[in-house]
């Protein structure tokens, strides 16, 4: 089959995990492939890895069932929350909020460490799984105004749901990360190269340092920036145009479950569809994204609480997008749930009323909700 015919055939079928969005030109699909190569490339100390790092490639943490998917790695994060002033200290001067689990041989020899140690109490600690990033370009294209329209911080409609936006350092509305702190996909990617792999760029030119201390001489041999703008752009293009997994055809049971999901109130936070804006790139423009999230913070109760970040208190988390949830094997921000049923049972705070209404349904209807979720 010729290249053109293959592209046309691919454009006619639903994207598989790891595929690009339909509607890309030949040149864009070629650029997507180049970005995948950067995404999957393993760095070494000689090519910029570390000296502090969690992984040596983007694809190491985002690998199942394809590049851009989830991973089995669990990271360590820590911050400090002042209850009296409701302010969050990301512990940047001590190396936070992400504490890397690996060091290069040079740094290990210089400092006699194998990882960056977590700060002691009263700093709060958190564990974070690596989620899939399918469809993130579509989430990036949702206008801030859409997110803010769902916010109800004072619960004026008295439904028990009071989502609010997180905001970045400069005040922009956040949407990425378990605490919805990062406002844009490009910054999310730039930050991941630096924080997860120790790869500097023009946008993030300063190395992570152990516990905020200067790097010992000779432990960072690669000149900054360690990734050039072209490669970084290609990697971001790959992530931007990764398609969300196409929903499976719903059985009669799953259709009944979708109605029950809405009727008990799950859809108050897991909004079934969000629109993208008119100023997005063509393949992302004016689309409805079946994301099942409002991209807002919600108080999930003390049992799930861990760290603060930005405006997010320890108990507040962004509504997790459910597109592609059928591909997951562990659930919630730290992977503590091993089934959808367990993840639902662990919802507290604002999620508790919907959880309790779901528990009160007949077993047949509860099973139908799970069957619906397994189509997403």
C-alpha positions in Angstrom: 0.0 0.0 0.0 1.4 3.5 -0.9 2.0 6.2 1.6 -0.9 8.3 0.5 -3.3 5.4 0.6 -2.1 4.4 4.1 -2.6 8.0 5.3 -6.1 8.0 3.9 -7.0 4.7 5.4 -5.6 5.8 8.8 -7.7 9.0 8.6 -10.9 6.9 8.1 -10.6 4.7 11.2 -10.8 5.7 14.9 -7.3 6.4 16.2 -5.7 3.7 18.3 -3.8 4.6 21.5 -0.6 6.4 20.5 -2.0 7.5 17.1 -2.3 11.2 16.0 -5.6 12.9 15.7 -7.4 12.5 12.4 -7.2 15.4 10.1 -3.4 16.1 10.1 -1.7 16.8 6.8 1.1 14.6 5.5 3.7 17.1 6.7 2.0 17.2 10.2 2.0 13.4 10.4 5.7 13.4 9.6 6.3 16.0 12.2 4.3 13.9 14.7 6.6 10.9 13.9 9.7 13.0 14.6 8.2 14.2 17.9 7.5 10.6 18.9 11.2 9.8 18.2 12.2 12.6 20.6 9.6 11.5 23.1 11.0 7.9 23.1 14.7 8.9 23.0 16.7 7.9 26.1 19.1 10.5 27.4 22.4 9.8 29.1 24.6 11.9 31.4 26.7 12.8 28.3 23.6 14.1 26.5 22.2 16.0 29.4 20.4 13.5 31.7 20.3 14.6 35.3 22.2 15.0 37.5 18.8 14.6 39.3 16.1 12.6 37.4 13.2 10.3 37.6 13.5 8.7 34.1 15.8 8.9 31.1 13.0 9.2 28.5 9.5 10.6 28.3 8.4 7.2 27.0 9.8 5.4 30.0 7.0 6.9 32.2 4.3 7.1 29.4 4.5 3.8 27.7 1.4 1.6 28.2 -0.3 0.6 25.9 1.7 2.9 23.6 3.9 6.0 23.6 1.9 8.7 25.5 0.2 6.1 27.8 0.5 5.6 31.5 3.5 4.1 33.4 4.1 2.1 36.5 6.5 4.6 38.1 5.5 6.4 41.2 7.1 9.7 42.0 7.7 11.5 45.3 6.4 15.0 45.8 6.4 17.2 48.9 5.2 20.7 49.9 4.3 22.6 53.1 0.8 24.0 53.8 0.3 26.8 56.3 -3.3 26.2 57.7 -3.4 29.7 59.4 -2.7 31.6 56.2 -3.9 29.0 53.6 -0.6 29.4 51.7 1.4 26.8 50.0 5.2 26.5 50.1 6.4 24.3 47.2 9.8 23.9 48.9 11.7 25.1 45.9 14.7 26.1 48.0 14.9 22.5 49.3 14.5 20.9 45.9 10.7 20.6 45.7 8.0 20.1 44.9 9.3 17.0 43.0 12.0 15.0 44.7 13.9 13.0 42.1 14.6 9.3 42.7 17.8 8.9 40.7 21.1 10.6 40.3 23.9 10.3 37.8 27.0 8.4 38.7 29.0 11.7 38.9 26.5 13.3 41.4 26.3 10.1 43.4 30.0 9.9 43.8 30.3 13.6 44.7 27.6 13.6 47.3 27.4 10.0 48.4 23.7 9.8 47.6 21.5 7.6 45.4 18.4 9.8 45.3 17.1 13.1 46.5 15.8 12.6 50.0 12.4 13.9 51.0 12.2 16.7 53.6 11.1 15.9 57.1 7.8 16.8 58.7 5.9 19.1 58.8 6.3 19.0 55.1 3.6 16.8 53.6 4.6 14.1 51.2 2.7 12.7 48.2 3.1 9.9 45.7 2.1 10.4 42.1 1.6 7.9 39.3 2.3 8.7 35.6 -1.0 9.2 33.8 -1.6 8.8 30.1 -1.4 12.1 28.2 -3.7 11.1 25.3 -5.8 14.0 24.2 -3.9 16.6 26.1 -3.7 18.9 23.1 -7.5 19.0 23.1 -7.6 19.9 26.8 -5.1 22.6 26.1 -7.4 24.0 23.5 -10.4 24.4 25.9 -10.8 28.1 26.5 -10.3 29.4 30.0 -13.8 30.9 29.8 -15.3 27.4 29.6 -13.4 26.2 32.7 -14.4 29.3 34.6 -18.0 28.9 33.6 -18.2 25.6 35.6 -16.6 27.1 38.7 -18.9 27.5 41.7 -16.5 28.1 44.7 -19.3 29.3 47.0 -21.7 26.5 45.9 -24.4 29.0 45.0 -26.5 26.3 43.4 -26.4 24.3 46.7 -25.6 21.0 44.9 -22.6 20.2 47.2 -20.1 20.7 44.4 -18.0 23.8 44.6 -15.2 23.5 42.0 -12.7 26.3 41.7 -9.8 27.0 39.3 -6.2 26.7 40.4 -3.9 29.4 39.1 -0.3 29.5 38.0 2.4 31.9 39.4 1.3 34.6 37.0 -2.4 34.2 37.6 -3.3 32.2 34.5 -5.9 29.5 34.9 -4.3 26.1 35.5 -5.4 22.8 33.9 -2.6 20.2 33.8 -1.3 18.1 36.7 -3.2 16.4 39.5 -3.6 19.8 41.2 -4.4 21.7 37.9 -1.4 24.0 38.5 0.1 24.3 35.0 -1.8 26.4 32.5 -0.5 25.4 29.1 0.7 22.3 27.4 4.0 23.8 26.3 4.9 24.7 29.9 3.8 21.3 31.0 6.2 19.7 28.5 9.1 22.1 29.2 8.8 21.5 32.9 8.6 17.7 32.4 11.9 17.6 30.5 13.6 19.6 33.3 11.9 18.1 36.4 11.7 14.5 35.3 14.9 14.1 33.3 17.1 17.1 34.2 17.1 18.2 30.6 17.4 22.0 30.4 16.0 24.1 27.5 15.8 27.8 26.6 12.5 27.9 28.4 13.8 26.1 31.5 17.5 26.8 31.5 18.4 26.1 35.2 19.3 22.6 36.5 17.4 21.1 39.4 19.9 21.0 42.3 19.9 18.6 45.3 18.0 20.0 48.2 18.5 23.5 46.7 22.3 23.3 47.0 24.7 24.1 44.1 25.8 21.2 41.9 29.3 20.1 42.7 31.8 20.9 39.9 32.0 18.3 37.2 28.6 16.8 37.8 26.8 18.5 35.0 29.1 18.1 31.9 26.6 19.1 29.2 26.3 22.8 28.4 22.9 24.4 28.7 20.5 24.2 27.0 20.6 20.4 26.8 17.8 20.1 24.3 17.4 22.4 21.4 14.3 24.3 20.4 13.6 22.1 17.3 13.6 18.8 19.3 11.5 20.4 22.1 9.0 21.7 19.5 8.8 18.3 17.9 8.1 16.6 21.3 5.4 19.1 22.1 3.9 18.7 18.7 3.7 14.9 19.3 1.9 15.4 22.7 -0.3 18.1 21.3 -1.7 15.9 18.6 -2.0 12.6 20.4 -5.5 11.5 19.9 -7.7 10.5 22.9 -8.7 6.8 22.8 -11.9 6.5 20.8 -14.8 5.3 23.0 -16.0 1.8 22.5 -19.4 1.0 21.2 -21.8 1.1 24.2 -23.9 -1.9 24.9 -27.4 -1.6 26.3 -26.0 -2.1 29.8 -23.4 0.7 29.2 -26.0 3.1 27.9 -28.0 2.5 31.0 -24.9 3.1 33.1 -24.2 6.4 31.3 -27.7 7.6 32.5 -27.1 6.4 36.0 -23.6 8.1 36.0 -25.4 11.4 35.3 -28.4 10.8 37.6 -26.4 10.2 40.7 -24.3 13.3 40.2 -21.0 12.0 38.9 -21.3 14.2 35.8 -21.4 17.4 38.0 -17.6 17.2 38.1 -16.8 14.7 35.3 -18.4 16.9 32.7 -19.0 14.6 29.7 -17.9 17.1 27.0 -15.9 20.3 26.7 -15.6 22.5 23.6 -12.3 23.6 22.2 -11.8 27.2 20.9 -11.9 28.7 17.5 -8.3 29.9 17.7 -6.7 26.5 18.2 -4.8 24.7 15.4 -7.1 23.2 12.7 -7.1 19.6 14.0 -8.0 20.9 17.5 -10.4 23.7 16.6 -14.1 23.8 17.4 -14.3 20.2 18.7 -16.2 18.6 21.5 -13.8 16.7 23.8 -15.4 13.7 25.6 -13.0 14.3 28.5 -15.3 13.8 31.5 -13.7 16.6 33.6 -14.2 20.2 34.4 -10.5 20.8 35.0 -11.4 22.4 38.3 -10.3 21.7 41.9 -12.6 19.9 44.2 -12.2 19.0 47.9 -12.0 15.2 48.0 -11.9 14.8 51.7 -9.1 14.0 54.3 -8.5 10.4 53.3 -7.1 11.4 49.9 -5.4 14.7 51.1 -1.7 15.0 50.6 0.2 18.1 49.4 -0.8 21.6 48.4 0.2 23.3 45.1 -0.5 26.8 44.0 -4.0 27.6 45.4 -4.9 23.9 45.8 -5.1 22.8 49.4 -4.0 19.3 50.4 -7.5 17.9 50.0 -8.2 19.5 46.6 -7.6 17.7 43.3 -8.4 18.4 39.7 -11.3 16.3 38.4 -9.5 13.5 36.6 -10.3 13.2 32.9 -12.0 9.8 32.2 -11.2 9.6 28.5 -9.2 6.5 28.1 -9.9 5.3 31.7 -10.6 1.8 30.4 -6.9 1.5 29.6 -5.8 2.1 33.2 -4.9 -0.6 35.7 -4.4 1.7 38.7 -6.5 4.7 39.7 -6.5 7.9 41.6 -3.5 10.3 41.9 -1.3 7.8 43.8 -2.4 4.5 42.2 -3.9 3.2 45.5 -7.0 2.0 43.8 -6.7 -1.2 41.7 -10.3 -1.1 40.3 -12.8 1.4 39.2 -15.1 0.3 42.0 -12.4 1.0 44.6 -11.6 4.4 43.1 -15.3 5.4 43.3 -15.5 4.1 47.0 -12.5 6.3 47.9 -14.2 9.5 46.8 -14.8 11.7 49.8 -15.5 15.4 50.3 -17.5 16.8 47.4 -17.5 13.4 45.8 -19.1 11.7 48.7 -22.8 12.5 47.9 -22.5 11.1 44.4 -20.6 8.1 45.7 -23.3 7.4 48.3 -26.1 7.7 45.7 -24.2 5.3 43.5 -23.8 2.9 46.4 -27.6 3.0 47.0 -28.4 1.9 43.4 -29.4 -1.7 42.8 -26.4 -3.9 42.0 -27.5 -4.2 38.4 -27.3 -0.4 38.0 -23.9 -0.2 39.8 -22.5 -2.8 37.4 -24.0 -0.8 34.5 -22.0 2.3 35.6 -18.8 0.3 35.6 -19.7 -1.1 32.1 -20.1 2.5 30.9 -16.8 3.6 32.3 -15.1 0.7 30.6 -16.2 2.1 27.2 -14.4 5.4 27.7 
